[in-house]
Amino acid sequence: MNDNKKSPSPTTMNTNVQDTWIVLIQFFPALHVFNAYMNPLADLFSHPLTTMDIEGCEYKSKSEAKKAAIMTRESSPWFEDWDEVYGPEEDEEDFWSSTELHCENYDEEQYQCISVMTLSDYHSELKKRDEILQDAHKKYAAKKQQKKNEKRKKVLKQNRVYYSFPPTFDIPAEAEVMFDKDKIYAVPRANQLRGLGEHPQVIHASSLSSCCSIQMRSVDGLDKDSLVHQTELIFKECTNLKELYWHNAKYVTEVFNAPHAQERLPKLTVLSIPYSFNFTPLDLGQVQHCEALKRLDLRSSFDIQESVMSHAHANMFRSTSEQDDTPPTPYLGMLLGILECCENLEFIDLEGISKPIPYVGRTVVEHTIGLYGIFACLEAGVKVKVDEDDNESTSSDEVNDEESSRSAEEEE
């Protein structure tokens, strides 16, 4: 282990006669929880299983503090059988770590360190940790900002409409609107999360007739019939519509099956429906009507709940040997249909689909379109974005690597 990866130990003892002594209790994540060989100290110090606390009171002499530390060690479950293993000669030390009992503590998530030090050394240790964490935070913030700037430059070069989630950097469509049951309002996307505001500007759908690109969003809680009615007004008047950016979409099938929507969908070159509500496979199937489509944005729209629950329910009554380890991919068929119908499709944004599902042990892609869906897109010449850092493409080699990794894990 490298020197800078060792477990934090007490600093050189302060010999100031006026200083008091303390017993310090530290907890760190075990190696099988946190790989100390591969991670910097900042990650270790910020880990939720890492703690550092003073045990008991302050002592006037080192011998008093050491006596208290030994009593703490003898009563600690992390140091069970310590005396039998090491004997009394270890009591001459000022620092004890339960990692030395690795055979007995192999299944613990944490290991404990008990040490004796002066109060001033304790504050020095706190200051050192704080400096390491602050330095790491500055580097992380700078790196994150650099990525944002690079992404912004790339988007600007592409000279197209772009919306970020959450809203940090947008290149707006020609019109940005919200609608309720009765009216359509001109509301900048940056303000839409706060609702309509006090005095929203009411517009008529006919004023959007010349727009080629529109971003729209309904007010929260709008019922299905009103949603279909208002979107139909927009589709009816926007005869030049080429790019639709529908944020927080819902009732997609009902909206896209309406007469005027059916007239506009085949002419769309860009369809963005990120962060949709209850977005079903049937909703995805409606995209097949967009025959001229070139770009499709489905960021965080897939509904994984039904797939996860049905898979878990199917295995609930099966023995371990009979359980199906392959989750269903309810969106795959519709995706393949889109690839077949939309021959001009160039790019699909699936950002977030590679993220793990909490408490399930699988990723979103495995419960939606599967790795085969990614392969199918690439085979059709369609670029796919699966992570925030992707440059609008995922190579077939990367997908092969992920599939190989999964297969290896299953074999083990």
N, C-alpha and C positions, 0 to 999 in steps of 0.2 A: 504494500500500500504506500502511495506517495505521502510525503511528509505533510503536505497541505490537505490531505484527505483523512488524517487521523482524527479520532474523536477528540473534541475540545477538552483540554486538560488545564488545571490551574496554572496561572502564570507564576513567575518567580515570586516567592513569598516576600511580602513587605516586612521589613524588620523594624518599622516604626513602633516604638514602645507604647505609644498612645493608641495604636490601632487595635481593634477588637477582632476576634476570630469567629468564624461561622462554619456550620456544616452545610454543604451545598449538595442538593439533590438534582440530578439531571436525568432526563429521559430522552432517548433517541430512537428512531425507527430501526428495527432489525434489518440486517442485510437483505433478507428475502423480501422485505417491504420497500427498502430504499437502498439502491446500489451505490454505496459510498465511493466505489472506484470510478464511477462514471459521472457523478454529479458534483457540481461545485458546492462550496460551503454555504453559499447563500440559499441554495435549495434545501440543504440540510437544516439550517437555522429557521427557515420559514415553514418547514414541514409541520403539519398539525400534531404529529406525535412527538415533536421536540419541545421540551419544557426545561426551565431552569428556575429553581426556587430555593429559598433559604429554609432549612429545617430547624424549627425551634427558635431559641433565643441567641443572642450574641454572648461570647465568652471572653473573659479577660486573658486567658492563656491558651496556648496551642494544645497543651495536654488535656485541658478540660474539653475543648472542642473535639479532640481526637477520641476521647473516651465516649462522648455523645455520638460521634460518627460510627464507632464500632457497635454501639448498642443499636443504632438505626440499621446497620447492615445485618446484625443478627436477627432482627425482627422483620426484615424485608423478605417477601416471597421470591424476589428475583435472586436472592443470595442464599437460597435454601441449600444446605449441604456444603456451604463454602468452607466451614472449619474442618469438615471431614476430608475435603479435597486438598486444602492448602495448609491447614494447621495454623498455629499462633504466630509463626514467623512473619506472615503477611501483615500482621497488625503493626509492623514497623513502617509500613507504607502510609502515605497521605491520600492515596487515590485508589479506589476499588471499582472495577467494572464487571458487570454480570456477563459480559461477552465471554469472559474466560471460563464460564460454565456453559459453553455453547452446547454441549451434549445434553445437559439437563434443560436448557432453555431454547432448544431449536425451534419450537413451535410458537414462541412468544412473538408478538408484533413489535414489542419495544425491548430495549435493554436499558438498565439503570446504572448510573455512575454516582458514587458517593465520594465526596472529597472534603478536605479541610483547607481553608484558605482565610486570608484576612479580608475584612470588609472592603478595604480599598481595592484589593485585587479583584474582588467580586464586581465592584463598580467598573473597574478597568475592563473586565471581561464583557460586561454589558455594553460598554462603549464600543469595544472592538466589534462585537456582533452587529451593533446598530450601524456602524460605518460600513461593514461588509454588505448589509442588506440595502442601505441607501445607495451605495455604489452600484449594486446589481440592479436596483430599481431604475436608476438613471440610465444605465446601459440598455435595459429592456425598453424603456420609454423612447430612447433615441432610435433603437432598432425598429420599434413599432412605427414610429413616425416616418422613418426612412422608407419602410415598406408602403405606407400610405402614399407618400410622395411619389414613389416609383409607379404605384398603381394608378395614381392620378395622371401622371405623364402618359402612361400607356393608353388610358381611356381618352385623354384629350387628343392624342395622335389619331385615334380611330374615328374621331369626329362623328359621334353618334350619341343618342340619348342614353343616359346611365343613371341608375338609382342605387344607392347604397343602403344597407340594412345593418344597424340602425342608421338613420340619415346623418351622414357626415360630409359627404361630397356627392352632389347631384349635378348632372347636366340635363336640364328639364326638357320635357316634351313641349310641343307648341301650346298645348292647353293642359292645365291641371285643375281638375274639378272634383267636387264632392256633391252627393245628392241625398236627399231624404225622400219622404213619401210624396211630396208635392212639388219640390223645386230642385233646380240644379244651381250650384254655386261655384264661383271661381275662387278656389282656395289653393295657395301654393302648397306643394307637397310638404315643405318644411313645417307648415303650421297644421297639417291635417291630423296629426296625432292629438292635438289639443281640441279637436272638434271644429265646428263652424265658426266659433268666435262670436263676438257681440253683434257686429254689423257686417255679415258676409255679403258679398256682391252677388246678387241674383242674376243669372244669365238665362237666355233661351237656347235650347238645343240648336236652333238654326244658326246661331252665331259661331258654331263650331264646324259649319259645313265645309270650310276651306282647309281645315286642319288635316295634316297627314299623320300626325302623332298626337296621342291623347293619353294622359295619365288620369285614372279615375279611382274613386274610393267611395263607398257608401258610409253613411253615419252608422254608428254602432246600433245593433238591435233592429235594423230595418227588416221588415217581413219579406217573404219570398215574392209575393205578387207585386209589391211596390218596387222591389229591386228589378224584377223583369220589366216592369212598365217603364221605369226611368232609363234603363240601359237600352231598351228598344227605341226610345226617343233619340238617344245619342246615335245609335246605329242607323236610324232612319235618315237623320240629317247629315251625318258625316260620310258623304259619298266618296270622299277622297282618302278615307282612312287606310293607312298602310301599317301603322305601328300602334299597338294597344298595350298599355301598361296598367294592368288592373291589380291594384294592391289589396291584400286581404280579401280576395275573392271568395264568394260563397254562392251556392246554388248554381254552379257553373253549367251543369247539364241543362237546367231549365232556361238559363239566360241564352246559351248558345243554340238551343233548339228553337228559339223564337224566330219568326219569319225574317225580320230585318237583319238579325244577327247572322242567319244563314246566308244572306246576300253578301255580307261584309267579310265573313271568315275566309272564303276562298281567295280573297285579295290581300290578306294580311301577309306581310313579310317578317314582322316581328310580333311575337306574342309573349308578354311577360306576366305571369300570374304567380308571383312568389308569396310565400306565407299565407296560403289559402286556408279556408276553414272547411273541415270535413271533406277534403279533396279525395274523392273516391276513384277507383279505376275507371268507372263509367265517365267521370268528369274528364279524365285524361284522354279517353277515347274520342271526345268531341274535338280534340286538336286535329284529328285526321281530316277534318273539313278544311283545314288551312293548307290548301294545296300549294300555295306560293310561298309558304313559310321558309325563312332562312335562319332565323334565330328564335330559340325557345328558352324561356327562363322559368324553371320550376324549383327555385331555391326554397327548401324547407316546406314544400307543399304536400308531400306524400303523408298520408295518414297511416301510421304503422300499428296503431292500437289493435285493429281487427286482426291483422296478420299475426301479431305476437300472441294475442289471446287465443286465437283459433289453434295455433301451433301448440301452445301450452295445454289447452284443453284436450287436444287429440292425444297427447302423450300422457295425460294424467292417469288414464286407466290402462296403460300398457306397462309391461315389465321393462326393466332396463334394456334387455337385449332386443325388445320389440320396438323401442322408441325410434321415431323418425328424426334423424339429426339434421335433415334438410328442411329449413323453414319455407313456407309458401312464398311465391313471388307474384302477388296479385296484379301488379302493374306491368309485368313483362309483356303480356300479350298485346296490350294497348300500345306500348312503346314500339313493339315490332310493327304494329299497324301504322303508326305514324311514320316510321322509316320507309314503309312501302308506299304510303300515299303522298308524303311530302318529299318529293324527289329533289327539291332545291335546298333542303335543310343542310346547314353548314355547322351549326353550333347549338349545343344544349348546355345550359347552366344548371348543374345539379349540386351546387355548393352545399356542403354539409352532409351529403349522403354517405360519406365514409366514416362519420362519427359513430362511436359505440352507443348502443342503447343502454341506459342505466339499468342495472340489475338483470339484464338479459344475457349479456356476454356475447352479443353479436352486433354487427353494424346495421345502419339503416338500409344500406344497399342490399344486404342479404334478405331483408324482409320486404323488399319492394320490387326491384327489377332483377336482382341477382347480378353476379359478375358477368353472366352471359349477356345481360342487357347492355353493359358497358362494351363488351366485345362486339356485340351486334352493331352498336353505333359506330365504333371505330372501323369495322369492316365495311360499313356503308359510306365511309369517308366523312363522318360527322365528328367534329371535335367535341370533347366532353370535359367540363370542369367539375371536379369532385371536391376540391379543397380550395380554401381561400387563397392560398399561395400559388395555385396553378395558373399558368399563363394561358388560360383558355384552351388547354388541351391536356389530355392524358394519353400516354403512349401505351400500346399493347404490351410492351415489355413490363411496364409498371403494374398493369393488371395481372400479368402472368406471375410476377413476383408476389403479389398479394395472394393470389390463388394458391401458389406453391406453399407460401407460409401457412395458410389456413389448412392445407392438406397435411402438412407436416405436424401441425398441432393436433389434428384429429387422429393421425396415426399413433402419436404418443399417448 
